[in-house]
Amino acid sequence: MVMIGKMRTFVNISNIPNRMESIHIALVGGQPVPVNIGIRDDGNAQNIVLICSPESSEVAGRIKNEFPDRTFRIEKCDSVNLTEIEELSEKLKAEFSDYEVTLNLTSGTKLWCLYFFNAFRDVPLARFIYVDQTNKIIDVLTKDVHIGDIDYLTRFKQHGTPLTSFTSYEDYTEKDFIVMNEVEKFRDWNRQDFALLTGNVNRNLLHNYEPIRPIDSGSKVEYDRETITITLVDKKGKEHLATFKSPHVFDLVFNFGWFELKVAKELTKFGSNVVKDIKLNCEFSYTSGNTKNEIDIIADFGYRLVFVECKTMIHDITDLDKFGSALRIFSGTSTIGVFATNDDPHRAHGNFSSAKEKCKDNGILFFNFTRWKESGYAQNGSLKKLIEAKLHNQNIR
């Protein structure tokens, strides 16, 4: 039976000479990252015990594979069977009562947390840790806090969704940024035709240099291996022609890549000491190699990630449900999601307000570059301030 009022004698482990063998015990649920951070931080423990349910055994396996130099033991336990939970907690307590034990209570079920804490709370050399969404490792008894570490590529692997393809922000050149600005200005001659010609273009078509059919208005796009030439016919029937050339010209002109780079550039305003890395055109793949999903921008803030979905215009608000799902699947509940749009919301035919509501439902930040005051965040005034207000808060997704 769980005893709530029982006290324990606290022993300062760091003052003990000839310290005993260290054991690290972690409860494993659906979130592997806090478990991984706890193990990384506990350098003294070569022996790791993972408590998992049949449903979270795959997660436990991925955690184990990240630490080939440690010895692992995996104990399976039912999520809600109180007798089974109590028996396992008491068994491990009897086995390790003379060891220096670190018990990570962050993941797993609440019942596991209660029973394991109760079982080990009178073990003299036991400490209990909790890892929050900003990578803070909290000693539950002493209330000491320090920051844990995990790189974001490992974070994705731990969720079973490795990042397999991307373009680093540093790879874009001065010529690329010139093209970014030129494309944004040129499309104003006929945004609808520009979107029809360059939006949602199959990459295989581009790789094979297959021609893109002109549209009825006479607007057209032509390209070779190095340049892209676009002719836009405005509402008065006048033709406007522009040629674009840069190292990433295909990524920028087609599929609204120019806007993604514009948003990524805004994120650099945090400074390199805050944003550690920015990647664009991010693809996650299944183990079979088939593309699972794409995220337009991923920014690494060290202790948190920011995913950004970029749309120049809001057409299908169900895309936000897919984006919300991707946030949970690829990086867990700590990731901040941002939906960034560019065009005048009054052209969105009612989708603007619907998108704001959909973002709210999915816990996603909403930002519009053209009319940010109408985005619901007038008090922030910039994408940077909008994200800053969220960085140190805990998500409840």
Backbone hydrogen bonds in HBPLUS format (Angstrom, degrees):
<---DONOR---> <-ACCEPTOR-->    atom                        ^
c    i                          cat <-CA-CA->   ^        H-A-AA   ^      H-
h    n   atom  resd res      DA  || num        DHA   H-A  angle D-A-AA Bond
n    s   type  num  typ     dist DA aas  dist angle  dist       angle   num
A0015-ASN N   A0012-ASN O   3.15 MM   3  5.80 156.6  2.21 117.0 123.4     1
A0016-ILE N   A0013-ILE O   3.07 MM   3  5.53 169.4  2.09 120.8 123.0     2
A0100-GLU N   A0021-GLU O   3.29 MM  79  6.24 166.9  2.31 150.0 151.5     3
A0023-ILE N   A0100-GLU O   2.83 MM  77  6.14 160.2  1.87 160.9 163.9     4
A0102-THR N   A0023-ILE O   2.91 MM  79  6.37 155.9  1.97 160.2 168.0     5
A0024-HIS N   A0047-ASN O   3.07 MM  23  6.41 166.2  2.09 161.4 165.5     6
A0049-VAL N   A0024-HIS O   2.78 MM  25  6.16 164.7  1.81 160.2 164.1     7
A0025-ILE N   A0102-THR O   2.80 MM  77  6.11 167.8  1.82 166.5 170.8     8
A0104-ASN N   A0025-ILE O   2.81 MM  79  6.24 160.4  1.85 162.1 166.9     9
A0026-ALA N   A0049-VAL O   2.92 MM  23  6.38 158.7  1.97 165.5 172.2    10
A0051-ILE N   A0026-ALA O   2.87 MM  25  6.14 170.9  1.88 164.3 166.2    11
A0027-LEU N   A0104-ASN O   3.27 MM  77  6.39 163.3  2.30 165.4 165.3    12
A0028-VAL N   A0051-ILE O   2.75 MM  23  5.70 159.0  1.80 170.5 167.7    13
A0035-VAL N   A0032-PRO O   3.14 MM   3  5.36 123.0  2.48 103.5 118.0    14
A0036-ASN N   A0032-PRO O   2.95 MM   4  6.21 160.3  1.99 157.5 163.8    15
A0037-ILE N   A0033-VAL O   2.87 MM   4  6.13 163.4  1.90 160.9 165.1    16
A0038-GLY N   A0034-PRO O   3.08 MM   4  6.14 156.5  2.14 136.2 142.3    17
A0039-ILE N   A0035-VAL O   3.06 MM   4  6.36 156.7  2.12 151.3 156.9    18
A0040-ARG N   A0036-ASN O   2.98 MM   4  6.21 165.5  2.00 154.7 158.8    19
A0041-ASP N   A0037-ILE O   2.98 MM   4  6.14 153.0  2.06 147.3 154.6    20
A0042-ASP N   A0038-GLY O   3.10 MM   4  6.24 137.0  2.29 139.0 149.7    21
A0042-ASP N   A0039-ILE O   3.17 MM   3  5.14 128.6  2.45  95.1 108.4    22
A0045-ALA N   A0042-ASP O   3.27 MM   3  5.87 152.0  2.35 113.9 120.5    23
A0071-THR N   A0046-GLN O   2.82 MM  25  6.03 171.0  1.83 179.2 177.2    24
A0048-ILE N   A0071-THR O   2.79 MM  23  6.08 169.1  1.80 169.1 172.2    25
A0073-ARG N   A0048-ILE O   2.84 MM  25  6.23 138.0  2.02 157.0 169.9    26
A0050-LEU N   A0073-ARG O   2.90 MM  23  6.33 158.4  1.95 156.7 163.9    27
A0075-GLU N   A0050-LEU O   2.85 MM  25  6.09 166.3  1.87 162.4 167.1    28
A0052-CYS N   A0075-GLU O   2.96 MM  23  6.32 162.7  1.99 155.5 160.9    29
A0077-CYS N   A0052-CYS O   2.74 MM  25  5.96 146.4  1.85 146.4 156.2    30
A0056-SER N   A0053-SER O   3.03 MM   3  5.16 131.0  2.28 101.4 114.3    31
A0060-ALA N   A0056-SER O   3.06 MM   4  6.42 157.1  2.11 150.0 156.4    32
A0061-GLY N   A0057-SER O   2.94 MM   4  6.22 148.2  2.05 142.6 151.1    33
A0062-ARG N   A0058-GLU O   3.08 MM   4  6.44 150.0  2.17 144.8 151.7    34
A0063-ILE N   A0059-VAL O   3.06 MM   4  6.39 155.4  2.12 151.0 157.9    35
A0064-LYS N   A0060-ALA O   2.96 MM   4  6.21 165.2  1.99 151.8 155.5    36
A0065-ASN N   A0061-GLY O   3.06 MM   4  6.27 154.9  2.13 145.5 151.7    37
A0066-GLU N   A0063-ILE O   3.09 MM   3  5.43 147.7  2.19 107.8 117.2    38
A0067-PHE N   A0064-LYS O   3.10 MM   3  5.65 164.5  2.12 117.1 122.1    39
A0070-ARG N   A0067-PHE O   3.14 MM   3  5.65 169.3  2.15 119.7 121.8    40
A0085-ILE N   A0081-ASN O   2.96 MM   4  6.20 161.6  2.00 157.9 163.8    41
A0086-GLU N   A0082-LEU O   2.90 MM   4  6.00 166.1  1.92 150.1 153.9    42
A0087-GLU N   A0083-THR O   2.94 MM   4  6.08 160.7  1.98 147.9 153.6    43
A0088-LEU N   A0084-GLU O   3.07 MM   4  6.23 162.3  2.11 147.6 151.8    44
A0089-SER N   A0085-ILE O   3.01 MM   4  6.19 165.1  2.03 151.5 156.0    45
A0090-GLU N   A0086-GLU O   2.96 MM   4  6.08 161.6  2.00 150.9 155.8    46
A0091-LYS N   A0087-GLU O   2.91 MM   4  5.99 149.3  2.01 141.5 150.7    47
A0092-LEU N   A0088-LEU O   3.01 MM   4  6.21 165.7  2.03 154.2 156.3    48
A0093-LYS N   A0089-SER O   3.01 MM   4  6.13 148.8  2.11 139.0 148.3    49
A0094-ALA N   A0090-GLU O   2.98 MM   4  6.17 161.7  2.02 147.4 151.1    50
A0095-GLU N   A0091-LYS O   3.07 MM   4  6.31 147.8  2.18 141.9 151.1    51
A0096-PHE N   A0092-LEU O   2.94 MM   4  6.03 150.5  2.03 146.8 153.6    52
A0097-SER N   A0093-LYS O   2.88 MM   4  5.38 105.4  2.45 149.5 158.3    53
A0099-TYR N   A0096-PHE O   3.02 MM   3  5.11 165.4  2.04 112.8 115.8    54
A0101-VAL N   A0125-LEU O   2.92 MM  24  6.10 145.2  2.05 129.8 141.1    55
A0127-ARG N   A0101-VAL O   2.88 MM  26  6.33 148.5  1.98 153.7 163.5    56
A0103-LEU N   A0127-ARG O   2.93 MM  24  6.25 166.0  1.95 160.4 164.8    57
A0129-ILE N   A0103-LEU O   3.00 MM  26  6.27 162.7  2.03 144.6 148.7    58
A0105-LEU N   A0129-ILE O   3.02 MM  24  6.17 160.4  2.06 169.6 170.3    59
A0113-CYS N   A0109-THR O   3.14 MM   4  6.48 163.2  2.17 148.6 152.6    60
A0114-LEU N   A0110-LYS O   2.99 MM   4  6.27 160.4  2.03 150.8 154.9    61
A0115-TYR N   A0111-LEU O   3.03 MM   4  6.20 174.9  2.03 156.7 157.8    62
A0116-PHE N   A0112-TRP O   2.88 MM   4  5.91 171.4  1.89 162.3 165.1    63
A0117-PHE N   A0113-CYS O   3.03 MM   4  5.91 155.5  2.09 140.9 148.2    64
A0118-ASN N   A0114-LEU O   3.02 MM   4  6.10 159.5  2.06 143.8 150.0    65
A0119-ALA N   A0115-TYR O   2.93 MM   4  6.08 152.1  2.00 143.4 151.2    66
A0120-PHE N   A0116-PHE O   3.09 MM   4  6.17 159.9  2.13 146.7 150.6    67
A0121-ARG N   A0117-PHE O   2.98 MM   4  5.68 123.4  2.31 145.9 157.0    68
A0123-VAL N   A0120-PHE O   2.99 MM   3  5.19 166.5  2.01 114.7 117.4    69
A0126-ALA N   A0123-VAL O   3.11 MM   3  5.46 150.4  2.20 129.7 126.0    70
A0140-VAL N   A0128-PHE O   2.79 MM  12  5.50 158.8  1.84 149.8 156.1    71
A0130-TYR N   A0138-ILE O   2.89 MM   8  5.12 143.9  2.02 139.1 150.6    72
A0138-ILE N   A0130-TYR O   2.77 MM   8  5.12 175.3  1.77 155.0 156.6    73
A0132-ASP N   A0136-LYS O   2.95 MM   4  5.40 155.1  2.01 150.6 154.4    74
A0135-ASN N   A0132-ASP O   3.15 MM   3  5.50 145.9  2.27 120.6 119.5    75
A0148-GLY N   A0135-ASN O   2.71 MM  13  5.23 177.8  1.71 163.6 164.4    76
A0137-ILE N   A0146-HIS O   2.69 MM   9  5.42 174.9  1.69 178.1 177.5    77
A0146-HIS N   A0137-ILE O   3.18 MM   9  5.42 152.4  2.26 137.9 146.0    78
A0139-ASP N   A0144-ASP O   2.87 MM   5  5.24 169.1  1.88 158.7 162.4    79
A0143-LYS N   A0139-ASP O   2.72 MM   4  5.00 139.0  1.89 141.8 150.9    80
A0155-ARG N   A0151-ASP O   3.07 MM   4  6.38 150.3  2.16 144.5 153.8    81
A0156-PHE N   A0152-TYR O   3.08 MM   4  6.34 152.3  2.16 143.1 147.6    82
A0157-LYS N   A0153-LEU O   3.16 MM   4  6.45 158.0  2.21 142.1 148.1    83
A0158-GLN N   A0154-THR O   2.88 MM   4  6.11 154.0  1.94 153.8 160.7    84
A0159-HIS N   A0156-PHE O   3.11 MM   3  5.23 132.6  2.35  98.0 110.7    85
A0161-THR N   A0156-PHE O   3.02 MM   5  5.32 158.8  2.07 157.1 150.3    86
A0160-GLY N   A0157-LYS O   2.89 MM   3  5.01 158.0  1.94 107.9 113.5    87
A0164-THR N   A0283-GLU O   2.94 MM 119  5.89 149.9  2.03 159.1 168.9    88
A0283-GLU N   A0165-SER O   2.83 MM 118  5.08 158.0  1.88 150.6 152.1    89
A0167-THR N   A0280-LEU O   2.80 MM 113  5.10 153.2  1.87 150.0 153.6    90
A0280-LEU N   A0167-THR O   2.77 MM 113  5.10 170.6  1.77 153.2 155.8    91
A0171-ASP N   A0168-SER O   2.93 MM   3  5.42 154.4  2.00 112.7 120.9    92
A0169-TYR N   A0278-ILE O   2.98 MM 109  5.56 162.1  2.01 158.6 153.1    93
A0172-TYR N   A0169-TYR O   3.14 MM   3  5.84 163.2  2.17 119.3 123.8    94
A0176-ASP N   A0173-THR O   3.02 MM   3  5.08 121.3  2.37  95.4 110.4    95
A0177-PHE N   A0173-THR O   3.15 MM   4  6.61 152.2  2.23 149.7 156.4    96
A0178-ILE N   A0174-GLU O   3.03 MM   4  6.34 145.8  2.15 144.6 154.5    97
A0179-VAL N   A0175-LYS O   3.00 MM   4  6.27 159.2  2.04 148.2 153.0    98
A0180-MET N   A0176-ASP O   2.88 MM   4  6.16 154.0  1.94 146.1 154.1    99
A0181-ASN N   A0177-PHE O   3.17 MM   4  6.40 159.5  2.22 143.2 146.3   100
A0182-GLU N   A0178-ILE O   2.97 MM   4  6.21 156.6  2.03 147.6 155.0   101
A0183-VAL N   A0179-VAL O   2.82 MM   4  5.94 164.7  1.84 160.1 162.4   102
A0184-GLU N   A0180-MET O   3.23 MM   4  6.41 163.7  2.25 144.3 148.5   103
A0185-LYS N   A0181-ASN O   3.20 MM   4  6.42 156.3  2.25 146.3 151.8   104
A0186-PHE N   A0182-GLU O   2.87 MM   4  6.00 163.8  1.90 152.4 157.6   105
A0187-ARG N   A0183-VAL O   3.05 MM   4  6.08 162.9  2.08 155.9 158.0   106
A0188-ASP N   A0185-LYS O   3.23 MM   3  5.74 153.4  2.31 110.3 117.8   107
A0189-TRP N   A0186-PHE O   3.14 MM   3  6.11 173.4  2.15 128.6 130.2   108
A0190-ASN N   A0187-ARG O   3.13 MM   3  5.81 141.8  2.28 116.5 124.2   109
A0194-PHE N   A0190-ASN O   2.97 MM   4  6.17 161.0  2.01 153.8 160.1   110
A0195-ALA N   A0191-ARG O   2.92 MM   4  6.07 159.6  1.96 148.1 152.8   111
A0196-LEU N   A0192-GLN O   3.02 MM   4  6.28 155.4  2.08 147.2 154.3   112
A0197-LEU N   A0193-ASP O   2.94 MM   4  6.14 151.1  2.02 150.7 157.8   113
A0198-THR N   A0194-PHE O   2.96 MM   4  6.03 157.2  2.01 151.6 157.4   114
A0199-GLY N   A0195-ALA O   2.83 MM   4  4.92 147.9  1.93 132.4 138.8   115
A0255-ASN N   A0198-THR O   2.71 MM  57  5.88 173.1  1.72 150.1 149.2   116
A0205-LEU N   A0202-ASN O   3.10 MM   3  5.40 127.5  2.38 102.5 115.2   117
A0206-LEU N   A0202-ASN O   3.38 MM   4  6.85 152.1  2.46 144.6 151.6   118
A0207-HIS N   A0203-ARG O   2.86 MM   4  6.14 159.2  1.90 153.0 159.1   119
A0208-ASN N   A0204-ASN O   3.04 MM   4  6.17 142.1  2.18 141.0 149.8   120
A0210-GLU N   A0205-LEU O   3.05 MM   5  5.41 171.0  2.05 158.8 158.2   121
A0209-TYR N   A0206-LEU O   2.98 MM   3  4.83 157.4  2.03 101.5 108.5   122
A0215-ILE N   A0219-SER O   3.18 MM   4  5.85 162.4  2.21 165.6 170.5   123
A0218-GLY N   A0215-ILE O   2.96 MM   3  5.73 161.5  2.00 126.1 131.9   124
A0220-LYS N   A0231-THR O   2.86 MM  11  5.21 147.4  1.97 138.0 148.7   125
A0231-THR N   A0220-LYS O   2.81 MM  11  5.21 170.8  1.82 157.2 160.2   126
A0222-GLU N   A0229-THR O   2.78 MM   7  5.18 165.1  1.80 159.1 164.3   127
A0229-THR N   A0222-GLU O   2.69 MM   7  5.18 173.2  1.70 164.4 166.6   128
A0224-ASP N   A0227-THR O   3.04 MM   3  5.64 157.0  2.10 154.9 160.5   129
A0228-ILE N   A0244-PHE O   3.01 MM  16  5.25 154.5  2.07 146.5 154.0   130
A0244-PHE N   A0228-ILE O   2.78 MM  16  5.25 163.1  1.81 153.3 158.8   131
A0230-ILE N   A0242-ALA O   2.90 MM  12  5.54 160.6  1.94 163.0 167.4   132
A0242-ALA N   A0230-ILE O   3.03 MM  12  5.54 151.1  2.11 151.1 160.1   133
A0232-LEU N   A0240-HIS O   2.81 MM   8  5.16 163.8  1.84 153.2 156.3   134
A0240-HIS N   A0232-LEU O   2.77 MM   8  5.16 141.0  1.92 143.2 156.3   135
A0234-ASP N   A0238-LYS O   2.94 MM   4  5.49 160.0  1.98 155.9 154.5   136
A0237-GLY N   A0234-ASP O   2.96 MM   3  5.32 163.1  1.98 116.0 120.1   137
A0249-VAL N   A0246-SER O   3.23 MM   3  4.91 157.5  2.28 115.5 111.0   138
A0252-LEU N   A0248-HIS O   3.06 MM   4  6.28 144.9  2.18 151.9 162.7   139
A0253-VAL N   A0249-VAL O   2.96 MM   4  6.02 168.9  1.97 155.3 157.1   140
A0254-PHE N   A0250-PHE O   3.23 MM   4  5.84 157.1  2.29 136.1 142.9   141
A0258-TRP N   A0252-LEU O   2.86 MM   6  4.35 126.3  2.15 137.9 122.9   142
A0257-GLY N   A0254-PHE O   3.34 MM   3  6.23 158.0  2.39 123.1 126.4   143
A0259-PHE N   A0256-PHE O   3.13 MM   3  5.63 132.3  2.37 108.7 119.1   144
A0261-LEU N   A0257-GLY O   3.05 MM   4  6.34 156.4  2.10 151.2 156.5   145
A0262-LYS N   A0258-TRP O   3.05 MM   4  6.28 146.5  2.16 138.0 147.5   146
A0263-VAL N   A0259-PHE O   2.96 MM   4  6.27 155.2  2.02 150.5 155.9   147
A0264-ALA N   A0260-GLU O   2.94 MM   4  6.18 161.3  1.97 147.5 153.1   148
A0265-LYS N   A0261-LEU O   2.90 MM   4  6.06 151.3  1.98 144.7 152.0   149
A0266-GLU N   A0262-LYS O   3.23 MM   4  6.54 144.9  2.36 138.4 146.9   150
A0266-GLU N   A0263-VAL O   3.01 MM   3  5.10 121.3  2.37  97.4 112.2   151
A0267-LEU N   A0263-VAL O   3.18 MM   4  6.61 144.9  2.31 145.4 154.9   152
A0267-LEU N   A0264-ALA O   3.07 MM   3  5.11 121.0  2.43  94.6 109.3   153
A0268-THR N   A0265-LYS O   3.17 MM   3  5.29 137.4  2.36  98.1 109.5   154
A0269-LYS N   A0266-GLU O   3.11 MM   3  5.65 161.0  2.15 112.2 118.2   155
A0270-PHE N   A0267-LEU O   3.25 MM   3  6.06 172.7  2.26 119.9 122.0   156
A0271-GLY N   A0268-THR O   2.99 MM   3  5.56 152.3  2.07 113.8 121.4   157
A0274-VAL N   A0271-GLY O   3.06 MM   3  5.59 156.6  2.11 113.9 120.9   158
A0275-VAL N   A0271-GLY O   2.96 MM   4  6.15 168.5  1.98 170.9 167.8   159
A0276-LYS N   A0300-ASP O   2.66 MM  24  5.42 140.0  1.82 162.4 176.1   160
A0300-ASP N   A0277-ASP O   2.79 MM  23  5.14 168.6  1.81 155.9 159.9   161
A0279-LYS N   A0298-ILE O   2.90 MM  19  5.30 162.5  1.93 150.9 156.9   162
A0298-ILE N   A0279-LYS O   2.88 MM  19  5.30 157.8  1.93 153.2 158.8   163
A0281-ASN N   A0296-ASP O   2.99 MM  15  5.04 133.9  2.21 138.9 139.0   164
A0282-CYS N   A0295-ILE O   2.98 MM  13  5.13 141.9  2.13 172.2 163.5   165
A0295-ILE N   A0282-CYS O   2.87 MM  13  5.13 156.2  1.92 143.5 151.6   166
A0284-PHE N   A0293-ASN O   3.00 MM   9  5.51 170.3  2.01 161.0 163.7   167
A0292-LYS N   A0284-PHE O   2.62 MM   8  5.42 156.6  1.67 144.4 150.9   168
A0293-ASN N   A0284-PHE O   3.31 MM   9  5.51 152.1  2.39 137.5 141.1   169
A0286-TYR N   A0290-ASN O   2.90 MM   4  5.51 165.6  1.92 162.8 163.2   170
A0289-GLY N   A0286-TYR O   2.85 MM   3  5.26 159.0  1.89 112.4 119.6   171
A0297-ILE N   A0308-VAL O   3.25 MM  11  5.04 144.6  2.38 144.2 146.5   172
A0308-VAL N   A0297-ILE O   2.94 MM  11  5.04 156.6  1.99 146.1 147.4   173
A0299-ALA N   A0306-VAL O   2.88 MM   7  5.07 163.9  1.91 148.1 153.7   174
A0306-VAL N   A0299-ALA O   2.91 MM   7  5.07 153.1  1.98 147.1 154.4   175
A0301-PHE N   A0304-ARG O   2.81 MM   3  5.20 154.6  1.88 167.5 175.9   176
A0336-ILE N   A0305-LEU O   2.95 MM  31  6.27 169.5  1.96 160.8 158.8   177
A0307-PHE N   A0336-ILE O   2.81 MM  29  6.18 158.9  1.85 164.8 171.9   178
A0338-VAL N   A0307-PHE O   2.84 MM  31  6.20 145.9  1.96 156.1 167.1   179
A0309-GLU N   A0338-VAL O   2.88 MM  29  6.29 162.0  1.91 166.2 171.7   180
A0340-ALA N   A0309-GLU O   2.89 MM  31  6.17 160.1  1.93 163.4 170.0   181
A0311-LYS N   A0340-ALA O   2.95 MM  29  6.32 164.9  1.98 166.4 170.9   182
A0342-ASN N   A0312-THR O   3.39 MM  30  4.59 150.4  2.48 104.4 111.4   183
A0343-ASP N   A0312-THR O   2.87 MM  31  5.66 169.1  1.88 158.1 158.4   184
A0319-ASP N   A0316-ASP O   3.15 MM   3  5.95 165.3  2.18 118.2 122.7   185
A0320-LEU N   A0317-ILE O   3.03 MM   3  5.66 154.7  2.10 113.6 120.0   186
A0321-ASP N   A0318-THR O   3.07 MM   3  5.29 132.8  2.30 101.7 113.4   187
A0322-LYS N   A0318-THR O   3.39 MM   4  6.84 154.2  2.46 146.6 152.6   188
A0323-PHE N   A0319-ASP O   2.93 MM   4  6.23 151.3  2.02 143.7 152.3   189
A0324-GLY N   A0320-LEU O   2.87 MM   4  6.03 157.9  1.92 143.9 149.6   190
A0325-SER N   A0321-ASP O   2.99 MM   4  6.19 153.0  2.06 143.0 150.1   191
A0326-ALA N   A0322-LYS O   2.92 MM   4  6.16 152.9  1.99 144.3 152.0   192
A0327-LEU N   A0323-PHE O   3.02 MM   4  6.34 149.8  2.12 148.6 155.9   193
A0328-ARG N   A0324-GLY O   3.42 MM   4  6.74 156.0  2.48 142.9 147.2   194
A0329-ILE N   A0325-SER O   2.98 MM   4  6.19 163.1  2.00 155.4 160.6   195
A0330-PHE N   A0326-ALA O   2.94 MM   4  5.75 171.2  1.94 151.0 154.0   196
A0331-SER N   A0327-LEU O   3.38 MM   4  5.97 151.7  2.47 132.8 139.2   197
A0332-GLY N   A0328-ARG O   3.25 MM   4  4.60 140.8  2.42 115.1 118.1   198
A0365-LEU N   A0337-GLY O   2.84 MM  28  6.09 163.2  1.87 155.3 149.6   199
A0339-PHE N   A0365-LEU O   2.75 MM  26  6.08 162.6  1.77 163.5 168.0   200
A0367-PHE N   A0339-PHE O   2.95 MM  28  6.21 156.5  2.01 166.9 161.6   201
A0341-THR N   A0367-PHE O   2.84 MM  26  6.27 156.8  1.89 155.4 163.4   202
A0369-PHE N   A0341-THR O   2.93 MM  28  6.31 165.6  1.96 148.3 149.0   203
A0347-ARG N   A0344-ASP O   2.98 MM   3  5.74 166.2  2.00 123.8 128.3   204
A0348-ALA N   A0345-PRO O   3.00 MM   3  5.21 162.8  2.03 111.5 116.0   205
A0351-ASN N   A0348-ALA O   3.03 MM   3  5.33 164.8  2.05 120.8 122.0   206
A0355-ALA N   A0351-ASN O   2.77 MM   4  5.82 150.8  1.86 146.1 153.4   207
A0356-LYS N   A0352-PHE O   3.10 MM   4  6.42 152.4  2.18 146.6 153.7   208
A0357-GLU N   A0353-SER O   3.14 MM   4  6.45 158.0  2.19 148.3 153.3   209
A0358-LYS N   A0354-SER O   2.90 MM   4  6.14 155.2  1.96 146.2 153.7   210
A0359-CYS N   A0355-ALA O   2.86 MM   4  6.05 152.9  1.93 147.8 154.8   211
A0360-LYS N   A0356-LYS O   3.05 MM   4  6.31 156.6  2.10 144.1 150.3   212
A0361-ASP N   A0357-GLU O   2.95 MM   4  6.26 155.3  2.02 148.6 155.0   213
A0362-ASN N   A0358-LYS O   3.15 MM   4  6.36 141.3  2.30 140.6 150.0   214
A0362-ASN N   A0359-CYS O   3.11 MM   3  5.17 126.2  2.42  96.2 110.0   215
A0364-ILE N   A0359-CYS O   2.82 MM   5  4.71 173.4  1.82 143.4 142.5   216
A0363-GLY N   A0360-LYS O   3.25 MM   3  5.13 163.2  2.28 101.5 106.4   217
A0374-GLU N   A0371-ARG O   2.87 MM   3  5.59 147.8  1.97 120.8 129.4   218
A0375-SER N   A0372-TRP O   3.03 MM   3  5.03 158.7  2.08 103.3 109.9   219
A0380-ASN N   A0377-TYR O   2.96 MM   3  5.61 157.7  2.01 119.4 126.1   220
A0386-LEU N   A0382-SER O   3.05 MM   4  6.27 153.2  2.12 146.1 154.1   221
A0387-ILE N   A0383-LEU O   3.07 MM   4  6.30 160.7  2.10 152.9 156.1   222
A0388-GLU N   A0384-LYS O   2.92 MM   4  6.11 158.8  1.96 149.3 156.2   223
A0389-ALA N   A0385-LYS O   3.13 MM   4  6.23 151.8  2.21 143.7 148.6   224
A0390-LYS N   A0387-ILE O   2.92 MM   3  5.25 147.6  2.03 108.7 118.9   225
A0391-LEU N   A0387-ILE O   3.04 MM   4  6.16 135.8  2.24 152.0 165.2   226
A0393-ASN N   A0390-LYS O   3.09 MM   3  5.40 164.6  2.11 116.5 121.2   227
